[in-house]
Structure formats: C-alpha cells, structure tokens
Amino acid sequence: MHSQLWTVYIDGSAIPNPGHIRIGGIAYAPDGGSSHFSLPSNRIGCNNEAEALAAIHALQWLSARQVRQLVLYTDNSILAEQMTHPNPKPIARLLPLYEQARSLSRLFDSVQVRWIPRHKNAIADALARGDGVAVDDPSEKANFMY
C-alpha cells in the first residue's frame, strides 16, 4: 500500500511586525512532485496573523486538490499549539482565524501539525517574503482575503 501523505511547509510574514502580510508555502505530493504559493495581502497585521492566514490558505488549497492526508509544518509555535491542543489558550484577536484553520483541518482524513525551527523552514520563509518567487498557478488569487 503506498502513502497518500502530503508534506506541507507554510510561513507568513508581517513586515514590519505588525505590517504588510504575505504568505507562502510549499506542498510535496506523495509522488515526489511539488507545488507552491507566494501571495501578498492587502491586510496589515502581526506575524501570528500571517501564519494563521498561511495555514488557512494551505488547507483550502489542498482541500481543493482533494488531498486527504497531510503533515503541516510551521515555525510558529503559537499556530502549532492552536492547531494541536484540544483546549488551547484563547487569543481573542486571532480566535476567528484559529477557529477557521481548525475547521478546515476537519475536511481531511488526517492532519498533523508540527512545529519546526525557522532554519528548517527556509523555502516557505522565502515564499512568504516574496523573495523572487511567483505564484505557481495563475488561477491563484493575487490578493487573498479571509
């Protein structure tokens, strides 16, 4: 039996913090292929908001591609806690975003969210910063809104 597990790395940036939000991520398919996104936003917010928006976009993006199982890596410990603990400490200002991300994760058969150190998330970080990378799919929204 071969695995249907996707491996996904996400990141969000707010420059300065708080500042203009961008998100990025890369998804590795079970067959070895990959797809990525790198999107600006009209929103101003903090890095934690940007990370939550990156998770929301990735989950919507993967659901639309009928992915059923994934491991989602983030270098944001707050997002990882919000997504993995049954009763995470509430953060009132970001609660709607975290609830949306948790709700989207229920669309999948399996979602594992794991924290990784920033230096192991370099590709997603570059995509979130827009460091010379373009959106891989022209049908992606140029400015996402959630």
N, C-alpha and C positions, 0 to 999 in steps of 0.2 A: 504494500500500500504506500503510495507516495504522498508527501506532505502538501497541504494546501495553505501552509502558513506563510503569510507575508510578513516581512520585516520592514518597519517604517521608522524613520528618524524625522523629528519635527523640531522647529525652533521658531521663536518670534522675537522681534526686536522693536524697541521703542527708543528712538534717538532724537534728542537726549531722553533721559528717563525721568519723568514722562516726556513723551514726544511722539513723532510720527511713527505709526505702526507699520511694520512689514512682517510677512510670514513666509516660511519656506519649509520644504520637506522633500524627502526622497523615499520612495517605496520600492523595495526589492521583491519581485514576484517569485513564487516557488520555482519557476523555470529559469531563474537567473536574470531575467530582464529587469529593467528599472524604469521608473517614471518619476518626474519631479515637478514641483511647483515653486514659484517665487513670485509673490504678489504684494503690491503696495496697497495701502488703505488710505481712505480719507480721514480715518479716525486718529485722534490724539489719545494716548493712554500710556499705561505703565507696562513694564516688561512682563508682569504676570498676566495682564490682559492680553498682550500679544501672544504669549504662549498658549493661553486658553483658546484664542481665535485660531491658532495654528492647528490645535487638536481638533477643533470643530470642523475646520476646512478639510483636514486629512480624513476624518471619519466620514464626512459627506462624500468626498471624492472617492474613497474606497468603497463605500456602500453603493454608489452609482455604478461602480465597476463589478459589482456582485461578489466582492471579496467576503469571505465568511470567517476567516481566522487571521488574527494578526497580533504581532508584538509591536507596541508603540513605545519608542524610546524618546525621552525628553531629558534635557539637562536642567529642568526647572523642578526642584523638589516640592514646591507647593502644588503644582499641577499633578505631579505623581501622587502626592498624598490625597488630593481632592478626588482623583480618579480611582484610587485603590482602597481607601479606607471606607468601611461601611458608614461611619458617622464622623466625617472629617470636621475639623474646626471651621465653623462658618466664617466666611469673609463676605460681609454684607454687600459691598460694592460689586464684587465679582460673582456673587451667588448665581445670577441668571446664566452667566456663561458656563460656570461649572455644571450647573444642572443640565444645560443643553448638551454639553460634552458627555455627561453620564448617560443621558437619554439616548444619544446617538450610539453609544457603545453597546446598548442593548439590542441594536439592529443586527449584531453579529453573533455567530455561534460562540466565538471566543475572542476576547480582547484582553491582553496582558499589557499593563502599563508599567514601564520600568524607568527608573532614574539612572542616568549615566553622567559621568563627569563631562564638563564642557569640552575638554580637549578630545573626547571621543565622539563629539557631535559636530565635527568641523564642516562637513558638507552641508548639513541642514543650517548651520550657522551662516555660512556663506550665502546660501539661498535666501535666508531670512533678511540678510543685509543687502541683497541685490547686487552682490559683488560680481558683476559682469555676466550674470546668467539670466536667461529669458525664460518665460513660461514655455513648457514643452508642448502644450496643447493650445492652439489658437482659439479653441472654443471656451477656454477658461475665462472667467470674468477678469477684466483688467483691474477693477477695484471691487473687492469683495465687500459685502455688507452683511452683518449678522446682528 
